[in-house]
């Protein structure tokens, strides 16, 4: 950066204020400001313009993140993720594999119709494969719901009458 100053900036100005009147001082200040010049090199100017472009891009990205379209897209991504998980669980049930209880709960909660269709169309297997949970780690609910203690892993609830009959 190069600063060119022509003439003396505050010549004949006294710091104590006793030497001259205020009109002379203000005219010197005004005249000195007209003669002062600031010259920036091309490189510094390019850097400043680049910083301004970066700020504009960051502002545009922030505006794009907060737009209603972006929020709708995020909601659709979440819905597609849930649908994908439900489809995977339903396919395992239809194939006759053993599905974890938390997967059955997840499917019943998020897509009851798919749960009923999968249970109605499942094919029994002689040696069913035990599947690991398809529910994403962040969405797993470890706390059991009321009355689920008597429900086996295949998803068919056992009533208290059936339990008594099996004890006999």
ZIZIUR-V371658 format. One line per field, one symbol per residue. phi: phi as a letter, one per 30 degrees, with the letter a starting at -180 (. if undefined). burial: b if it has 24 or more other C-alpha atoms within 12 Angstrom, else e. A space follows every 10 residues. Layout:
phi=???
burial=???
This chain:
phi=.bccbciddb diccddiddb dddddddddd ddddddbbcc dddddddddd dddddddddd dddddcdddd dddddddddd dddddddddd dddddjddce dddddddddc addddddddd cdcdcdbddd cddcdeedcd cdddddiddd ddddjcdcdd dddddddd
burial=eeeeeeeeee eeeeeeeeee eeeeeeeeee eeeeeeeeee eeeeeeeeee eeeeeeeeee eeeeeeeeee eeeeeeeeee ebeebbbbbb bbbbbbbbbb bbbbbbbbeb beebbeebbe ebeeeeeeee bebbbeeeee eeeeeeeeee eeebbeeeee eeeeeeee
